């Protein structure tokens, strides 16, 4: 790469020019060996121009995220309405963290995350990432404490959500930032952290009566892969096993939506029952074949839906009608590298 200063760039692009020059130099000679003078020389701008945009060379990597964290902190300090209930505070946390990822585009940080070793950034990224995790954690915990959440619970929720945001950005970058919006990775991270948020309803549990208990247990635990959490026996051969299935949600649909799903998910010959259980899996086709081999009745084979999930429908033990779905995510932009 040329080391000649760039000239003639419009002033409006100085920040981007500096970031590009810094990343080039980090790749060429390493982060520690690159000075601010090197960056300004490569970018063709003055030292004072650098400090108009960044406080240090590390800020070149983190400035975009820092702006969003500052907006998050400001948002979570505001309370809409005369009171701040626990439910309102939890909803505000989720909304503010979701907004953090809106419109987030590949930048210097994403480049650094996938070139950490080449840029000599291992210690730098670890140290600076912990600062951002802590800022997010503090903002989340403070909002929850103001709503009356116990300090320990608030701090745990804050730490979980700070970690979720940084982990989501890292995963997004390594999966190929630009192939898909950050929003998808961020949603997965926030879903994992959501169980630490205080909610009036702590758990959604579906209770199914299984006339043939052992085969049903083997099907859902051993074949589908649900995790056995608790198991009890009582008088009169009473038995119950509680199986964990990740995140639990209640999806309410009107008749029009049910009819639409039936058209998309089946050939119209396996209408939805009033209650149908849906499981998100990593491989719908493989899981469907495995469950059919274990005794489930296939009602509709795996097919692609308009919202890019791969769905199948089965009749399973304990009389349950189940859907398996695999989220495929958005299509890669035209011309994107699929390797």
ZITAMO-V572556 format. One record per residue. D_FIRST is the distance of its C-alpha to the first C-alpha in whole Angstrom. Layout:
[[D_FIRST] [D_FIRST]]
This chain:
[[0] [4] [6] [9] [12] [12] [16] [18] [18] [21] [23] [24] [20] [19] [20] [18] [15] [15] [15] [12] [10] [13] [12] [8] [9] [12] [11] [9] [12] [14] [17] [19] [17] [15] [17] [18] [17] [14] [14] [16] [14] [10] [13] [15] [18] [21] [22] [25] [23] [21] [25] [26] [24] [24] [26] [24] [20] [22] [23] [20] [20] [24] [25] [25] [28] [29] [30] [32] [34] [35] [37] [38] [40] [41] [42] [44] [46] [48] [51] [52] [56] [59] [58] [55] [56] [55] [54] [53] [50] [49] [48] [47] [44] [43] [43] [41] [38] [38] [37] [34] [33] [33] [30] [28] [25] [22] [20] [18] [21] [21] [17] [18] [21] [20] [17] [19] [19] [16] [15] [19] [20] [24] [26] [24] [25] [28] [29] [28] [29] [33] [33] [32] [35] [37] [37] [38] [40] [42] [42] [43] [46] [47] [48] [50] [52] [53] [54] [56] [54] [55] [53] [52] [51] [49] [47] [47] [46] [43] [41] [42] [40] [37] [36] [37] [34] [31] [32] [32] [28] [27] [29] [28] [24] [24] [26] [24] [23] [24] [26] [29] [30] [30] [34] [35] [33] [35] [38] [38] [38] [40] [43] [42] [43] [46] [48] [48] [49] [53] [54] [58] [58] [57] [57] [57] [59] [61] [64] [65] [69] [68] [72] [70] [68] [67] [65] [64] [62] [61] [59] [58] [57] [56] [55] [53] [52] [53] [54] [57] [57] [61] [64] [68] [71] [75] [78] [79] [76] [74] [70] [67] [63] [61] [57] [54] [52] [49] [49] [52] [52] [55] [54] [57] [57] [60] [62] [59] [56] [58] [59] [56] [54] [57] [56] [52] [53] [56] [58] [61] [63] [62] [62] [61] [64] [64] [62] [59] [57] [53] [51] [47] [46] [42] [44] [47] [48] [48] [50] [52] [53] [53] [56] [58] [58] [59] [62] [61] [62] [59] [59] [56] [53] [50] [48] [45] [46] [45] [43] [41] [43] [45] [49] [52] [55] [58] [61] [61] [64] [66] [66] [63] [61] [57] [54] [51] [47] [44] [41] [38] [36] [35] [33] [30] [28] [28] [25] [24] [24] [27] [26]]
